[in-house]
Amino acid sequence: MSARALMIAAPSSGAGKTVITAGLLRAFSRRELRVRAAKSGPDYIDPAFHAAATGADALNLDSWAMRGPLLDAILAELASDADLVLVEGAMGLFDGLPGTDGRRGAAADLAARYRLPVILVVDATGQTQSAAAVARGFAAHDSAVSVAGVIINRAATERHRAYVADAIAATGIPVLGALGRGDVFALPSRHLGLVQAGEHGDLSSRLDRIADAVERTVDLDAFLSLAGELPGLAPGNSPAVPPPGNRIALARDDAFSFIYPHVLAGWRAAGAAIVSFSPLANEPPPEDCDCCWLPGGYPELHAGRIAAASAFREGLGNFARTRPVHGECGGYMVLGEGLEDADGVRHVMAGLLGHSTSFARRRLTLGYREARIAADAPVFPGATVRGHEFHYATVTDADADSPLAEIADGQGRSLGPSGGRRGRVSGTFFHAIATV
């Protein structure tokens, strides 16, 4: 079987796409189909649930941050060892930036580019026949995007389900199933989204229960029959982001987990080796590496342990004397002088950059970013990189370090200097997705 694909999307965020996608992935995997998953847009957390459901890395596809050849290469990689590829949309199906068609960051961009039939998840909470108007409107909104079917979510009763299903079916859009409400579909959340997949000790059994519910309520054969064949796609031969070294010490644990699989795959394809270590286990970056990368994550939840990890902090300081160290978002927070946790307690951090941050004095910062990296920066000197910011932490003590980059938002409006650099150390709240 050649790879076929579908997109799971919704009219808005919060409709239950991630839980339903994970249940579908696990259900088809149990049928012994080779299933792979992708997530539209910048997201670290949801793809980890997709990966847990399938046993294979889930990748990101971002029509704003990634050029066409990179999108093609990532989807080609997914399709190369899959019978079925499911792409979960972000936010609402058509939500993205105003601007050039196909480069808005919307899930619909991907659906149109790859002719992905869309299965629309419609949250029936608080409505009955009006759900049909929503489905009809989404099906008619863009002729380049095909809404091939609907899954109803959060039906309160059998009568509620029947009212909604009959109304949608009358529009000519197939109703593939209807899920109810209940704890089986609940996954706990925190400030950046769902609690990370790796923090659930019972995740596999949770996914099996969700898949059981999907198998009972969704016509999987009808769902699979709607999948479209993917067009011929060219594999990639260049990394999305240049590797910052030949042997990269990568912090990886519950405090440092936000790095995109496509970035790591590109580094490996370019010949770089990735060596993981755990700051929470008080491990310093390995001495046989020539660069250290501290990704984002949740250092604010583990600030006390990081402050107490003397071997990590001392080893990081020694490493930075001779080799580059870079921190993204949470990693940037750890490179500063101090981090104030949610209770207002200040914890000493690495002190390799001059700023301090606070999670007690929160302010949401969210959006696409284009960064022009300083020509003398320790990593990506002179490059233009597209990515995003998503954090609640604020800078409380601005540093006197040189800025790492000049950044603009997704529509090109200048946001001024970002991050800092001092000697071989650099950091920023900005997450890199791809160079331009």
N, C-alpha and C positions, 0 to 999 in steps of 0.2 A: 504494500500500500504506500503510495506517495503521501507526503505530509499534507494534511488538511488543517484548516484553521477557522476559528470563530473568535469574535470579541464579545466579552461580557461587559455590558455598560448599563447605565441607569440615567434617569432624568436629573439626579442630583447626588451629592455626597450623602452618606448615611443610609442608603437604601438596602445595604446588606450584600454588596457585590463581592467583597473579599471572602466572607463566610461561604457564600454560595459557590464562588469559584473554587475555593479550597475543597468543598464537598464534591463538586464535579470532578476535579482533578483526582481526588482519592478514589471516587467511584469508578472512573475509567481506568485508573491504574489497577484496580482490583479485577477488572476485566482483562488484564494482561495486555492492554494497549500501551504503547510507548507514548507517554504524555509529557509535554514540556509547557512551561508557562512563561509569560512576559507580563510586565506591568507598564502601562502608559504613564509617562511623566516621572518626575523625581520622587522616589519612594524607596526607603530601605526596609521598612517593616513588613508591608504586605508580601513582597516577594519571598521573605523567609518562610511565611506560612505556605506559599505555593511550593517552595522547595521541600518543605517537610511533607507535604501531601504526595509529592511525586518521587522524592529521593534524588532529584537532580536540580542543579542551580536554576533559579528563575532569573531572567535578565530584564533590564529596563529598555524601553524604546521611547525616545523623547524627540518629538518632531521640531521643537524649538532649539534645543541644545545640540542635536545631532544632525549632521548633513546626511543627505540621501544615501551615499555609499556606506556610511557607518550603520545606518538603520538597516540597509539591505544585508550587511555582513552579519549583524547580530541575529536577525530573523533567519538568515541562512544557517547559522550555527544551530539555532533551536530546531529548525526543520531537518537538519542532517541526520538526526537520530531519533525522529519522532514520527508517530502515526498521526497524532493530533496535537496542535498547538492552540492553547487558549490564552488570549490577551485580555487582561483585565483593564478596563478604562479607569481613569482618575476623574474625580468630581462628576459633573454631568457630562454626557456624551459630547456635547458641542462646546463645553467650557474651555476657553483658552484666551490668549492675548488677542486684542485687535491687531490686525496686520495682514501679512501675506498669507494667502491661502496655502495650506499644506505646511506652514512653519509657525503655527500658532500655539503649539504645545497641547492641542486638544486631542482627545482620543479619536474624534472623527477624522482627523488628518490621517491617522494610521489606517482606519477602516476604509477610507477612500483610496489611499495609495496602494494598499495590498488587496483591495476588494474583499475585505473581511466581512462576512455576514454578521450582523449584530444581534445578539440576544439581549433584549432590554429587561432588566430587573425593575419591576414596578412595585414600589412599596404601597400596599393597599390601605395602610393606616389612615383612618378618617375619611375614606371615600369608597364608593361602590362604582356606579356607572361612569363617574367622572374619570376613572382610571383609563377608560377607553378613549376619551378625548386626549389624554396625555399621550397614550401610545400612538394614536392616529397622527397627532401633531409631530411627534418625533419621526415617524415613518415618512412623513411628507416634507420635512424641513429641508432636506438636502438630497437632491437626486443622485449624488455620488455616493451616498451612504445608504445601505440596504438594511432595514430592520427586518430580520427574517423570522423572529419569534419573540415571545414574551414569557418570562417566568414571574409569577405573582409571588410577592413576599409578604409575610406578616398578615396573612388572612386570619381573622379573629375566630370565625366559626365556619362550618361547612356551608351554611347559607350565605355568609359573606363571600366566601370563595366562589360560590356558584354565580352570584350577582356580578362579581367583577369579571370572572372568566367568560361568562356568556356575553357581556357587553363588549369585551375586547375581541372575542371570536367573531362577533357580528361585523367588525371592521375589516375582516379578512386576514388579520394577523394571527398566525397560529399561537395558541396558548399551550406551552410545553409542560406546565405543571404549576402547582401552587404550594408554597411552604407556609407553615403556620408560625406561631410564636412560641417562645419557651426558652428555658435555660440551655437546651441543647445547641441553640444558635448563638449563645452569648460568649463573647471573648472579652476579657477585661481590657480596659484602656487606661492610658495615662496622658501626660501633657503633649507628647509628640505623636500620639496615635495608639494603636494596640500595644499592649505589653508584648515585648519581643518573644518570638517563637521559642527561642532557646531557654526562656525563663519558665516555660510551662513543663513541669515534670510529667504531666499526663497528656501532652499534646497529641501523641499518636492515637490514644484512645478517644480523645475529643474529636479528632478528624474522622475517625471511624464512625462515631455516633452521628456526626454531621452527614457523612456519606450515606449512612443507613437511611437517614431522613430524606436525602436527595433521591436515593434509589426508590423509595416508597412513593414519592410525590411528583417526580419529574420523569417524563417519557424519554429515557436516555437514547433509545433507538431513533426517535424522531429528532432529538437534539443532534445526534451524530450525522443524520442524513442531511442536515442543513449546512454542514461544514463545507467551505469552499477550498478548492485546491490553490495552494500558494503558487504565485508566478515564479519563474526561474530567477534565482537570486545569486549575485556574485559574492563569494566569501571575501572577507577582508584580509589585508596583509600589513596593516599599520595600526599601532595602538591608538585608542581614543585620546589618551593623555600620555605624553612621553614618560617613560620610566625615570624616576628621579635618581636612580643609581643602578648598579649592576647586581648588587645583593642588598635587598631592602629589608630592614628590620621593621616588621609591621606589628603594632600593638593590637592584640585581639583578645577580648574578654567581654564581660557584661558592661563594662564602662566604655569600651572602644570597639564598636561593631559596625559603624556606618561607613562602609566602603563598597562601591559598586562592583559586582562580579565582572562586568565587562571591562572595567579599568584594570583589575588584577589579571584577567585573561590577556589583555593587550600587553601588559608588562611582561608576562611570561612568554608570549609569542615573540616579543622583541628580544628575548634572551635573558631577561632579568630573573633572578631567583627571589622568592618571597620566603622570609624566615619569621615565623610568628613568635611572639613572646607576650607574657601577661603582666602588666603593671599591677593588677590586683593581687597577683601571686607574688608580688615583690621581686619580679624578674627585671633586670636591666636589659637594654637592647644588646643583642649578641655582638661580641667584639669582632667577629669575622664579617660584619656587614659594612657597607660603605655609605649607607643612608638610613635614616630612621623616619618612619611615618606614623604619626599619631592620628588616627581617624576620629570622626565624630562618634557620638554615643550618648551615654548618660553619666558623665563624671560627677554631675551635681548630686546623683543618688549614692555615690560611693566616695564622696570627697574625703571623709575621715580615713578610709582605708588607703586612699592615694597619698594623703598627707603622712600617714604612718609607714608608707612603703619606702623606707630610707634607701634600700639597695637600688630600687628603681630610680629614685630621684637623683641619687649620687651617680649612678651609672649613666643616666641620661645626660647629666652635666659633663661628665668625662667624655662621653661620646661626642657631644656638641663642640668640644674644643678642636676637633680635627675633621669632623664630618657633618654633612647637612642633617638637620632635624626640622621636620615640618609638621604642623598641626592644623587640622581642619575642624572648625566648630568646637566640639568638645575637647579635641586635642589642643586647640588654640587656648582654651580656658586653662588647661593643665599646664601649658607652657608659661603662664603668667605668674605674678607674685602671689596671688591668693584667690580663693574661690569661696564665696559666701553661699551656704546652702539654704534650703527653703525656710529653715528656722532662724536664719540670720547669723548662724555661727560661721566665723571665718576660718578657713583651713589653708595652711601654707601649701603652695604648689611649687613647681620646678624653679621659678624665678629666672628663666632663661630669656623672657621678654618682660617688659616693664609694666604691663597693664594688670588690673585685677577685674574680676567679674563677679556678678551677683545673680543668684537664682531667687533670692528673697524679693528683690526689686525687679519684678518681671515685666517684660514688654514683648509682645509677639512681633517678631520680624520674619517675614515670609515673602518669597518671590524669586523669580528668575534673576540671574545676574550675569553680566558679561564683564570679565576682569581683564585689564591690560596689565600684565605683570611687569614689574620694574626690570630694567635691562640688567641690573646687577644683583637680582634676586638669587638666593641659593638654589631654588627649584624653578623650572620653567622660565628662565630668564628671557624677557622680551616677548613671551607668548601672549596670545589672546585666548582666553579660556571661557567657555560657557558653563554655567552651573546654576546653583540656587543657594538660598539661605532659608533656614527654618529653625528658629530657636526662640526661647523666652528669656535667656540670660541677657544681662546688660553689662556694659563696661562701666565700672564705678570709678576707677582710677585710670585715667588715660595715660598711656605711656609716652615716652619721648623717643621711641624707636622710629626709624624710617618706615613709611607705609610700604606694604608689600605690593599693592596694586591700586589702580584707579578703577572704580567699578561704575557700571550703569545698570539700570533695571532692564526688564525684558523689552521695553519699548525704546531703549537707547537713551533715557534720561539720566544724566550724570548724578551719581550718589556720592561722589567725592572719593577720598582715599579710604582704603580698607586694610585692616590687619597691620602687622608689623614685621620688621626684620632687624636682626642684630647679629652681626657676624655671620655664622653659618646657620643661624636659627631663624625660622620664619613661621608665620601662622596667620590665620584669618577665619572668620565665621563662614566664609564662602566654601561650598562643596563643589569640587570640579567634576564635570560630566564628560566634556570633550573639548579639545582645542578647535579653534575656528580655522 
